């Protein structure tokens, strides 16, 4: 199953943003070990934003993240934030499951 992973990213300090991203990637690594294909919208968005000159960086992140998450069969939500909640709401609107704990994600 392709499982998106969402959680808080934004924070005032770069160290906290990195810690948040590390937590999302750690959850994705556990999903991979379980036999799933994990996808993370922020991992798709951040390298593009590093090269792009756009006025609304949040909108660009969300556009990319939502496009990535829309291709998933389910979502693992490791924590709430405005962006992660948008990803959750998108998955739910597509009738797909949202898991709040990794142990609730069914094994393939």
ROVEX-31885 format. One line per 2 residues: number of its first residue (from 0); for each residue x, y, z of N, C-alpha, C, CB. Coordinates in Angstrom, 2 decimals, always signed. Glycine has a CB too. Layout:
N
NUM	X Y Z X Y Z X Y Z X Y Z; ... $
***
This chain:
108
0	+0.85 -1.17 +0.00 +0.00 +0.00 +0.00 +0.90 +1.24 +0.00 -0.97 -0.01 +1.22; +0.50 +2.24 -0.73 +1.21 +3.52 -0.71 +0.61 +4.34 +0.43 +1.10 +4.29 -2.10 $
2	+1.45 +4.68 +1.41 +0.99 +5.38 +2.61 +1.71 +6.72 +2.71 +1.23 +4.52 +3.88; +0.94 +7.79 +2.68 +1.49 +9.11 +2.92 +1.76 +9.28 +4.40 +0.54 +10.22 +2.41 $
4	+2.76 +10.08 +4.72 +3.07 +10.38 +6.12 +3.01 +11.89 +6.28 +4.48 +9.81 +6.55; +2.22 +12.33 +7.25 +2.05 +13.76 +7.50 +2.23 +14.04 +8.97 +0.67 +14.25 +7.01 $
6	+2.74 +15.22 +9.25 +2.91 +15.68 +10.62 +3.38 +17.11 +10.59 +3.90 +14.79 +11.40; +3.55 +17.71 +11.74 +4.00 +19.10 +11.79 +5.40 +19.24 +11.18 +3.99 +19.61 +13.23 $
8	+5.60 +20.31 +10.44 +6.93 +20.64 +9.92 +7.33 +22.04 +10.39 +6.94 +20.56 +8.36; +6.49 +23.02 +10.14 +6.83 +24.42 +10.43 +7.18 +24.63 +11.90 +5.67 +25.34 +10.05 $
10	+8.17 +25.48 +12.11 +8.61 +25.85 +13.45 +9.47 +27.10 +13.31 +9.40 +24.68 +14.16; +9.60 +27.88 +14.37 +10.39 +29.11 +14.28 +11.88 +28.87 +14.03 +10.23 +29.89 +15.55 $
12	+12.41 +27.76 +14.55 +13.85 +27.50 +14.45 +14.13 +26.37 +13.46 +14.44 +27.16 +15.83; +15.22 +26.51 +12.73 +15.62 +25.50 +11.76 +15.83 +24.14 +12.41 +16.89 +25.92 +11.04 $
14	+16.36 +24.12 +13.63 +16.59 +22.87 +14.33 +15.29 +22.13 +14.58 +17.32 +23.12 +15.64; +14.24 +22.86 +14.95 +12.95 +22.22 +15.21 +12.31 +21.75 +13.91 +12.01 +23.20 +15.94 $
16	+12.44 +22.52 +12.84 +11.93 +22.06 +11.54 +12.61 +20.77 +11.13 +12.14 +23.14 +10.45; +13.92 +20.69 +11.33 +14.65 +19.47 +11.00 +14.20 +18.32 +11.87 +16.15 +19.69 +11.14 $
18	+14.01 +18.56 +13.16 +13.54 +17.51 +14.07 +12.16 +17.02 +13.64 +13.49 +18.02 +15.53; +11.29 +17.93 +13.23 +9.96 +17.55 +12.76 +10.05 +16.69 +11.50 +9.10 +18.80 +12.49 $
20	+10.90 +17.10 +10.57 +11.07 +16.34 +9.34 +11.69 +14.97 +9.63 +11.95 +17.12 +8.34; +12.63 +14.94 +10.56 +13.24 +13.66 +10.96 +12.19 +12.70 +11.51 +14.34 +13.89 +12.00 $
22	+11.24 +13.21 +12.30 +10.19 +12.37 +12.86 +9.29 +11.81 +11.76 +9.35 +13.17 +13.88; +8.97 +12.62 +10.77 +8.15 +12.17 +9.65 +8.90 +11.09 +8.86 +7.78 +13.36 +8.72 $
24	+10.18 +11.33 +8.61 +10.98 +10.35 +7.86 +11.19 +9.06 +8.65 +12.33 +10.96 +7.50; +11.30 +9.15 +9.97 +11.44 +7.95 +10.79 +10.18 +7.09 +10.69 +11.73 +8.32 +12.27 $
26	+9.02 +7.73 +10.73 +7.76 +6.99 +10.57 +7.69 +6.35 +9.19 +6.55 +7.92 +10.80; +8.13 +7.09 +8.18 +8.15 +6.53 +6.82 +9.08 +5.32 +6.73 +8.57 +7.60 +5.80 $
28	+10.21 +5.39 +7.41 +11.15 +4.26 +7.41 +10.51 +3.02 +8.03 +12.44 +4.63 +8.17; +9.75 +3.22 +9.11 +9.06 +2.08 +9.74 +8.03 +1.49 +8.77 +8.36 +2.51 +11.07 $
30	+7.30 +2.34 +8.04 +6.33 +1.85 +7.06 +7.03 +1.05 +5.97 +5.55 +3.02 +6.44; +8.18 +1.51 +5.51 +8.94 +0.79 +4.50 +9.35 -0.58 +5.02 +10.19 +1.61 +4.08 $
32	+9.81 -0.63 +6.26 +10.20 -1.90 +6.87 +9.01 -2.86 +6.99 +10.80 -1.66 +8.25; +7.81 -2.31 +7.12 +6.59 -3.13 +7.19 +6.18 -3.65 +5.82 +5.45 -2.32 +7.80 $
34	+6.78 -3.09 +4.75 +6.43 -3.53 +3.40 +5.59 -2.56 +2.61 +5.73 -4.81 +3.48; +5.37 -1.36 +3.15 +4.60 -0.33 +2.45 +5.53 +0.59 +1.65 +3.76 +0.50 +3.45 $
36	+4.95 +1.38 +0.78 +5.68 +2.41 +0.06 +5.27 +3.75 +0.68 +5.38 +2.38 -1.50; +6.17 +4.38 +1.45 +5.82 +5.65 +2.08 +6.12 +6.84 +1.16 +6.57 +5.80 +3.41 $
38	+5.26 +7.84 +1.23 +5.47 +9.10 +0.52 +5.29 +10.26 +1.49 +4.50 +9.23 -0.69; +6.12 +11.29 +1.33 +6.07 +12.47 +2.20 +6.03 +13.70 +1.30 +7.30 +12.52 +3.18 $
40	+4.96 +14.46 +1.43 +4.80 +15.66 +0.62 +5.92 +16.67 +0.82 +3.50 +16.31 +0.93; +6.36 +16.86 +2.07 +7.43 +17.83 +2.33 +8.73 +17.43 +1.65 +7.66 +17.98 +3.83 $
42	+9.00 +16.13 +1.56 +10.22 +15.68 +0.90 +10.19 +15.98 -0.59 +10.43 +14.18 +1.12; +9.01 +16.02 -1.16 +8.88 +16.41 -2.57 +8.97 +17.93 -2.72 +7.56 +15.89 -3.16 $
44	+8.41 +18.66 -1.78 +8.31 +20.12 -1.90 +9.60 +20.86 -1.58 +7.22 +20.61 -1.01; +10.30 +20.45 -0.53 +11.45 +21.23 -0.07 +12.56 +21.41 -1.11 +12.03 +20.58 +1.14 $
46	+12.98 +20.37 -1.84 +14.03 +20.59 -2.83 +13.59 +21.52 -3.98 +14.48 +19.26 -3.41; +12.32 +21.45 -4.32 +11.81 +22.33 -5.38 +11.81 +23.77 -4.89 +10.37 +21.91 -5.81 $
48	+11.34 +23.98 -3.67 +11.31 +25.34 -3.12 +12.71 +25.94 -2.97 +10.61 +25.35 -1.77; +13.70 +25.11 -2.72 +15.07 +25.60 -2.60 +15.56 +26.23 -3.89 +16.01 +24.46 -2.19 $
50	+14.96 +25.82 -5.02 +15.37 +26.33 -6.32 +14.38 +27.33 -6.92 +15.56 +25.19 -7.28; +13.18 +27.42 -6.35 +12.11 +28.21 -6.95 +12.05 +29.61 -6.35 +10.77 +27.52 -6.76 $
52	+11.66 +30.54 -7.18 +11.41 +31.91 -6.75 +9.91 +32.13 -6.82 +12.20 +32.96 -7.64; +9.22 +31.84 -5.71 +7.78 +32.01 -5.65 +7.43 +32.92 -4.48 +7.06 +30.64 -5.52 $
54	+6.36 +33.67 -4.64 +6.01 +34.63 -3.60 +5.33 +33.97 -2.40 +5.10 +35.69 -4.17; +4.54 +32.94 -2.63 +3.82 +32.28 -1.54 +4.38 +30.87 -1.35 +2.28 +32.24 -1.84 $
56	+5.37 +30.77 -0.51 +6.04 +29.49 -0.30 +5.12 +28.47 +0.36 +7.29 +29.69 +0.55; +4.27 +28.91 +1.28 +3.36 +27.97 +1.94 +2.40 +27.37 +0.92 +2.57 +28.68 +3.06 $
58	+1.85 +28.19 +0.03 +0.94 +27.68 -1.00 +1.67 +26.68 -1.89 +0.37 +28.83 -1.84; +2.89 +26.98 -2.27 +3.66 +26.07 -3.12 +3.89 +24.74 -2.41 +5.00 +26.70 -3.51 $
60	+4.27 +24.79 -1.14 +4.48 +23.56 -0.36 +3.20 +22.75 -0.33 +4.94 +23.88 +1.08; +2.09 +23.42 -0.03 +0.83 +22.69 +0.09 +0.37 +22.14 -1.25 -0.24 +23.60 +0.66 $
62	+0.55 +22.88 -2.33 +0.17 +22.37 -3.66 +0.93 +21.08 -3.98 +0.44 +23.44 -4.75; +2.24 +21.09 -3.74 +3.05 +19.90 -4.01 +2.68 +18.77 -3.04 +4.56 +20.23 -3.89 $
64	+2.59 +19.09 -1.76 +2.28 +18.07 -0.75 +0.93 +17.41 -1.01 +2.31 +18.68 +0.65; -0.07 +18.21 -1.32 -1.40 +17.65 -1.57 -1.41 +16.80 -2.83 -2.43 +18.77 -1.68 $
66	-0.65 +17.19 -3.84 -0.57 +16.37 -5.06 +0.06 +15.02 -4.75 +0.25 +17.10 -6.14; +1.09 +15.01 -3.93 +1.75 +13.76 -3.55 +0.79 +12.90 -2.73 +3.04 +14.04 -2.74 $
68	+0.17 +13.49 -1.74 -0.70 +12.73 -0.83 -1.93 +12.21 -1.56 -1.12 +13.61 +0.34; -2.41 +12.92 -2.56 -3.61 +12.47 -3.28 -3.37 +11.14 -3.99 -4.05 +13.53 -4.30 $
70	-2.12 +10.80 -4.26 -1.78 +9.54 -4.94 -1.69 +8.37 -3.97 -0.47 +9.69 -5.69; -1.83 +8.63 -2.68 -1.66 +7.58 -1.67 -2.95 +6.80 -1.44 -1.18 +8.19 -0.36 $
72	-2.78 +5.58 -0.93 -3.91 +4.73 -0.57 -4.40 +5.01 +0.84 -3.53 +3.27 -0.71; -3.56 +5.62 +1.66 -3.87 +5.90 +3.06 -2.90 +6.96 +3.56 -3.79 +4.59 +3.93 $
74	-3.16 +7.43 +4.77 -2.29 +8.43 +5.40 -1.99 +8.03 +6.83 -2.93 +9.84 +5.35; -0.73 +8.16 +7.22 -0.34 +8.05 +8.62 -0.10 +9.47 +9.11 +0.95 +7.15 +8.81 $
76	-0.94 +9.91 +10.03 -0.85 +11.27 +10.60 -0.15 +11.16 +11.94 -2.27 +11.94 +10.74; +1.11 +11.61 +12.01 +1.87 +11.45 +13.26 +1.70 +12.63 +14.20 +3.34 +11.26 +12.94 $
78	+1.07 +13.68 +13.74 +0.81 +14.85 +14.56 +0.06 +15.88 +13.74 +2.11 +15.45 +15.12; -0.71 +16.69 +14.41 -1.52 +17.68 +13.71 -0.78 +18.99 +13.52 -2.82 +17.92 +14.45 $
80	-1.11 +19.65 +12.41 -0.67 +21.00 +12.10 -1.61 +21.46 +11.00 +0.87 +21.06 +11.65; -1.63 +22.74 +10.68 -2.53 +23.17 +9.60 -2.28 +22.41 +8.29 -2.37 +24.66 +9.37 $
82	-1.04 +22.24 +7.91 -0.72 +21.53 +6.67 -1.03 +20.05 +6.74 +0.73 +21.73 +6.32; -0.64 +19.41 +7.83 -0.91 +17.98 +7.99 -2.42 +17.73 +8.03 -0.25 +17.45 +9.27 $
84	-3.16 +18.63 +8.64 -4.61 +18.48 +8.69 -5.23 +18.62 +7.30 -5.22 +19.50 +9.64; -4.65 +19.45 +6.45 -5.14 +19.55 +5.07 -4.90 +18.24 +4.33 -4.44 +20.71 +4.33 $
86	-3.75 +17.62 +4.56 -3.46 +16.33 +3.95 -4.45 +15.28 +4.47 -2.00 +15.89 +4.24; -4.69 +15.27 +5.77 -5.66 +14.35 +6.37 -7.05 +14.54 +5.76 -5.73 +14.56 +7.90 $
88	-7.48 +15.78 +5.66 -8.81 +16.06 +5.13 -8.94 +15.63 +3.67 -9.13 +17.54 +5.26; -7.87 +15.80 +2.90 -7.88 +15.36 +1.50 -8.06 +13.85 +1.41 -6.58 +15.78 +0.79 $
90	-7.29 +13.11 +2.18 -7.39 +11.64 +2.16 -8.78 +11.20 +2.58 -6.32 +11.00 +3.09; -9.30 +11.80 +3.64 -10.66 +11.44 +4.09 -11.70 +11.76 +3.03 -11.00 +12.18 +5.39 $
92	-11.53 +12.89 +2.33 -12.50 +13.25 +1.30 -12.49 +12.27 +0.13 -12.22 +14.66 +0.79; -11.39 +11.56 -0.02 -11.28 +10.53 -1.06 -11.75 +9.17 -0.57 -9.84 +10.44 -1.56 $
94	-12.24 +9.12 +0.67 -12.72 +7.86 +1.24 -11.63 +6.89 +1.62 -13.63 +7.20 +0.28; -10.42 +7.40 +1.81 -9.28 +6.56 +2.15 -9.01 +6.65 +3.65 -8.02 +6.97 +1.35 $
96	-8.38 +5.62 +4.22 -8.16 +5.62 +5.67 -7.04 +6.56 +6.12 -7.85 +4.23 +6.13; -7.23 +7.07 +7.33 -6.22 +7.86 +8.03 -5.89 +7.12 +9.32 -6.73 +9.34 +8.32 $
98	-4.62 +6.81 +9.51 -4.15 +6.12 +10.69 -3.42 +7.11 +11.59 -3.23 +4.92 +10.31; -3.66 +7.00 +12.89 -3.02 +7.90 +13.84 -1.85 +7.25 +14.56 -4.03 +8.37 +14.85 $
100	-1.75 +5.93 +14.44 -0.65 +5.19 +15.05 -0.11 +4.20 +14.03 -1.10 +4.46 +16.35; +1.18 +4.05 +13.98 +1.79 +3.17 +12.99 +1.33 +1.72 +13.19 +3.33 +3.25 +13.07 $
102	+1.09 +1.33 +14.42 +0.65 -0.04 +14.66 -0.76 -0.31 +14.15 +0.72 -0.34 +16.14; -1.50 +0.73 +13.79 -2.84 +0.55 +13.22 -2.81 +0.37 +11.70 -3.71 +1.74 +13.57 $
104	-1.67 +0.64 +11.08 -1.55 +0.46 +9.64 -1.49 -1.05 +9.37 -0.28 +1.20 +9.05; -2.41 -1.57 +8.56 -2.39 -3.02 +8.32 -1.14 -3.44 +7.56 -3.65 -3.46 +7.56 $
106	-0.69 -4.64 +7.85 +0.47 -5.18 +7.12 +0.00 -5.56 +5.72 +1.09 -6.41 +7.86; +0.89 -5.39 +4.75 +0.50 -5.72 +3.36 +0.27 -7.22 +3.17 +1.58 -5.25 +2.37 $
***
